[in-house]
Amino acid sequence: MDNLRLWHKFLETIKPMVGPDNLKAYFIKTILKSVNENTVTLNTSSAFIKESMEQKYQTLIEATFEKLLGKKVQIEFIVKQIKDQIPEENGFFKPQTQASILNQKYTLENFVVGPTNNVAYAAAQAVAASPGASYNPLFIYGGTGVGKTHLMLAIGNAIAKKHADFKVNYCSSEKFTNDYVEALQTKQFGLFRNRYRGTNVLLVDDIQFFSGREGTQEEFFHTFNELSSKNSQIVITSDRPPYEIAKMEGRLASRFAGGLMVDIQTPDFDTRVAILKNKCKEHNYFLEEACLNLIAASVETNARDLEGRFIQIIQSLKTKGEEPTVENIRKLLGKKQESLKNLSPKQVISLFCDYFSVKQADLIGPKRQKGLVLPRHLIMHFLSEELNLTVEKIGEILGGRDHTTVMHGRDKIKKLILSNREIQKNYIEIKNNLSTLIS
């Protein structure tokens, strides 16, 4: 087996163990130079890569080559400038496809436009047509669930479709912060900065959570400046305008306001009806106009709550085997959310276990496996917020846990529900499922 084929075989073997991002970060500028007796020599492009691979992957590299060669070997690293030698079609170092970064279901075509969001939509169209040239940065703000993230991801998807060679990077403010903290801990600022500054389009969601994080704001300030200097497109969302974000550096707020700021307000009645029609298509479920009007009139907050109410209603109708008539829907809408308080802790725990596919004995028991932490904390939050149980009572229900443990879990998940959209989605779905039990 020649060196190139051996190196490809090596990459195929370690890829599942190190992941595509680390494979690209550490191995793209590395080649197999030679195999002599019991020594395998690798050329790396920099002292930084050499040191990182020695610290992180020395043992794995040796064990993998020993398996492939059938003998014990030592690994020798030589720093030498080299060209990327893995062809793109090989598949190892292809840039991440945009589909792996952006949720493809969010497009400009399926964004429901109305008088409360038409300016933001027009701006998004302009940015998607000419990234870096029109409205840079584009700062979209508005309340929870009004469609800011949908519009941001739609911009990213439209640009990715039109410019296949563009690197589009989407992240939440939490992700950017966590990556920055990890770079501090590992001293791998080069990798961190390449990730965020070597991009054509940077999409940052919920920038308000940078509030009070001085180090993160400092790093993002320099990232913003470098991207601006290269005419890379920046799109930011927030729940409020830049100057209303507490503990946000003035120079950063000034840059956010230096492009185009547009707000999205809560959808009006006609827009809510249009959103419901879209949801009917998505779920392949028919509701007559009068039914849609009833549901639209019942939710005046935001599109996310509207979708939650819609799902709750169709699930209730399906569960009961009832037709989606005006009378049946009016009856369901008459059920107040306060009736969740009539649920028993046993019902709540049972549904949480079904939702997360975990055993009740494990959930309330002493096990501390990673897969049990989220559902356990969500239950603590639900029992406190929806059933108004004391932390002492919740601790007793969940296997005799101390009240301070319950307080910690409840308060931690409360913050995550606000900042983590996936957890927020889980919580809404569980509440909707629980609502069907009392409808």
N, C-alpha and C positions, 0 to 999 in steps of 0.2 A: 504494500500500500504506500503510495507516494505521500509526501508531506501535506499537500493541499487536500487530498481526500481524507487523510487522517485528521487534519484540523477540522474539516467539515463534520466528520463523524463525532469528534470531540464536542463540537458546538451542539449537535443534535442531542447528545447525551446530557449535557449540563443545562440546556435551555429550560426544561421544566423545573429545575432546582433553583435557578437564579432569576428567572423571569425575563421577559423581553426588554424591559427598561434597563436592568443591570447588565444584561448581555450587550446591549448597544453601548452603554456608558463605558464599560471596562474592556470590551473585547473587539470593538470596531477597529481600533488602531493597534491590534496585536496580531502577529502571525507566528506560525510554527516555523522556526528557522531550521532546526535540525534535531535528529534523534541519533545519539551516539552512545553505544553501550548502555549505560544506565542513566544517562543525562538527556533530558528534553530541554532544548533551548528555545525560549520565546522572545521575539522582538516586540518591545512596547514603544509607543510613540513619545512617552514622557516619563520623567521620574515620578510624577504624581500618580500616573496610572500604574507604574511598577510597584510603588509603595502600597497603593490601595489593593492591588491584586495579591500582593504578598500577605497583607494583613487580613483580608477578607476571604480569599479563595485559594490560598496555597494548598491547604489540605485537600480541598475538593479537586483541584487540578491534578495533584499527584495521584489521588485515588482513582480518578477517571482514566488517566493515562496508563496506570498500572493495570486496570481492567481491560483497556483496549489493546495494550501491548503484551499482556500476560506476564509481566515481570515488574519488579519493584524499581521505581525510577526517582530521580531527583529533578527538580525544576530549577532552571537557571533563567533569569530575566536579564535581557540586554536592552538598554535604552537606545533607540535608533529611530530617526524619522522615517516613516514608511507611508506608502499610499494605501488607501482602503483596498484590500485585495479580495474581499468577498463580493461577488457580483450581486447586484440588487435582486435579480431573479432567483437567487439562491434562497431568499426569504428570511435570512437571519437578521439583517439590519435594514429592512425596509422601514421607511417612516411609518409610524402608526397610521392606520387608515382613519379618516375622519369619523367613520362609523363607530370606531372603538372609543372615540373621545366624546362625541356629541350624540345625544338621544335623537334618533332620526325621525321620531314621530312629531317633532316640533318644526313646523315649516311656516313660511310666510303665507303659503296658500291656505293652510287650515287655521290661521289666526283669524278669529272673528272680529271684524272691524266695526266700530260704532263711534258715536260722537265723543265718547270719553277716552278713546285711545287712538283716534285717527291721525293725530299729529305724530305720535310716537311711531305709528305704523309707517307713515310716509318717510320719516327719518330713517327707519330701519331699511326700507326699500332703497333709499339713496346710498346708505352705507354699504349694503350688499352689492349694489351696482358698481360702486367706485370706492373700495376699501382704502382708507388712508388719505383719501382726497376730499370726501364730504363728511363734515361733522366729526372731527377727531379731537378729543374723545366724544363719544356719544354717551351721555349720562341719563339713564332712565330711572325714574323714581316713582314710588306709589306704595299703597298699602299692601298688606299680605294678600296673595291669591288673585291679583288683578291681571296677571299675564306678563310680568316683567321678564321672568326667566324664559317663558315660551318665546318671547320676541327676541331675546338675546341668542338663544340657541338656534332660532330660525335664521338669524343673520349668519351665524357660523355655518350652518348647513348650506345656505345659499352660496356663500363664498367658497366653501369647500367643493361644491358641485361645479362652480364656474372656474375655479382656479385649483386644479388637481395638485399643483406643485406647492401650494401655500401650506404653511404649517399653522394650524388653528389650535390655540390652547385655551381650553375652558377650565376654570377652577372656581370654587367657592372661596370666600375670604378665609374660611377656616382651613381649607387645603393649602392656600398660599402661606398662611401663618405656620401651619404644622411643618411644611417643607422648609420654611426659613429656620424654625427651631431645630429641625433635624440637621440642617446644614451647619448651624452653630455647634451642635453636639459632635458632629462627625468631621467638622472642618472641611467640608466638601462644597465650598462656596462656588467653585468653578462649575460643577454639575448643576447646582441650583440656578445660578445665573444664566447658564446656557439654556436651561429649560424654559425660563420665563422671558429672557431677552432675545433669544434666537428664534423668534416667532414672527409671523406676518400679521397675525390677529390674536389679540389677547382679550378674553372675555372673563370678567371678574364679577361674580354674583355676591350680593349682600355686603357691599363694601362698608356698611355701617358697623360691622363687627370688628373693623380695625380700630374702633374707638378705644383710646387709652393704651394701645399697643405701640409704644414709641419705636421699638426696634423694627417691628414689621412695617410701620409707616415710613421709616427712614429708608428701608430696603425697597419698598414699593415706589417711593419718590424717585430713586435713581433708576429703577426699572422703567417707570413711566417716562422719564426724560430720555433714556436711551431709545426706547421704542418710538417716541415722538420724533427724535432726530432722524430716524430711518423711515418715517412716514408709515410705520406699522399701525394698523387700526386698533384702537382701544375702545371697548364697550364695557360700561360699568352699570350695575344696578344697585339701588339702595331703597330703603323704605322712606327716605326723606332727602331733601336737597343737601348739597355738600356743607353749606354753612350752618345747617341745623344739626349736624352730627356732632355730638358732644365729644370733647377731647380729640378732635381731629386737627392735625397741624394746619395752620393757615395756608402755608405754601402748597400743601397737597390739595386742600379744598379749592384754592385758587386755580390750580391746574384742572381739576374736575370741572370747574365752572367755565373754563376757557374754551370749551367746545360748544356743543349744543346740549342743553338740559331740557328734557321733556318729561312731563308727568303723565301717568295713567291713573285715571280715577275709577271708582267703582262703576261697573257697567249699569247702564240705564235699562229700563224694562225691555225694550225691543232687542237690545244686545243680549240680554239674558235669555230671551226666547231663542235667538239665533244660536247661542252657545248650546242650549238644550237640544236643538235640532242636530247640531254637530255630534253631540254625545249619543243621540239616538242612532245615528249612522255608525259611529264607532262600535256601539254595543249591539247593532243589528236588532234594534227594538223600536217598535212603532208606538208613538203617542199622538193622539189627535191634537189639533191646535188648542182646543179648550183645556186639555190636560196640561199642555206646555205652559199656557198662560197662568194656570193655577200655581204650578211649581215656581215659575219665574216671579210671581207676585209674593211668594212666601219667603224668598231669600233676597235681601237687599244689600248684603255685605260685599261678597266678592265671588269670582268665578269658581274658586276652589270649594267654597261652602255650597255653591249651587250644584257643582258636580257631586259633592258628597250627599246632598239631599236627593238628587236624581238617582244615584246608585242605591241609596237606602230604600227609596220607594219601589224601584223595580225588583230589588231583592225581596222585599216584603211581599209584593204581589206574586212573585214566582214561588216563594215559600208556601204561601197560602193557596196557590193555584187559582188566584183571582184574576179577572180581566182588568186591563188598565182603563177603567171607565172614570168619568169625572166624579161620580159618587164615591168610588173606592179610593181615589186619590185624595179627594177632599177629606175623607174619613182618616186617612193616614196622616195628612197634614195637620189634622186636629190633635194628633198625639204630640204633646209637648215634650221637649228634650228633658225636662225635669224628671220625667218618668224613669230615666236611667237610675235615679236614686232608689227605685223600687227593686232593682236587681239585687240579688244576693251575692256576696263575695264568692260563693261556690260557683255560681253561673259565670261570673267574670273570669275566674281562674280557669274554668273549663274551656271557655272560648279562647283565652290567650294561649292555652296549651295547644288547642287545635290549630290556631293561626300560625304558631311558630313550630308546630310538629315536635313538641317536647312532652315528656311524661310529667304528670302532676307531682309525683313523688320526687322527681329530680328538681322540679321548679321550686317547691317549698322546702326541699331538703337542704343539707349542708354543702352539696356540691358547688364548686365555683368555676365550672367550665365556662369558656368564653361564650358559647351559644346560649347560656342560661342568663347571662348578665342583663342583656337588653330587655327580654320579656319580664324579668323579675323587677327591674327598675320601672318599666312601663306600668306594671300592675300596681306598684307602690304609688305612682303618680295618679293612676286612675282611681284607686280606692280613696285617695286623699281628696282629689279634685271633684270627682263625680259623685262619690258616695258619702263624702264628708266624714270619713272615718278618722279617728285620731291615729297618730303614729304608733302609739302603744298597741292599739287594736290591730293595726295592719301588721305589726311585728308578730303579734300573737297568731294571726291568720297564716302568716308566711313562715311557719315552723318555729315560732318563738324567737324571732330575731330582735335584737336590741333596738330601742326606738331611735337611737342615734344613727344606726345603720339605715333605717328606713328614711330618716330625714336626709341623709347623704344621697341615697339613691333617688328619692323623689325630687330633690333640688337639682341634681345633676341632669336628670332626664328632662326636667322642665326647661332648662337652658338649651338642651340638644333639640328639643321639639321646635324651638324658635330658629335654630341655626342650621339644622341638618334636615334637608328636604325629604330624604328617604325615611328617616324616623318619623317625621311629621306625617308623611303619607301612610306609614304603618299605623300610626295612632288614629288617624281619621278613618281608615278602613276598619279598624277594630271597633271604634265607636259606632260606625254604621252597622256593622254586623251585630253588635250588642243591641242596637235599636230594634232590629228585627225580632228580637226575643220578646219585646214588650209591645210590639205593634199589633 
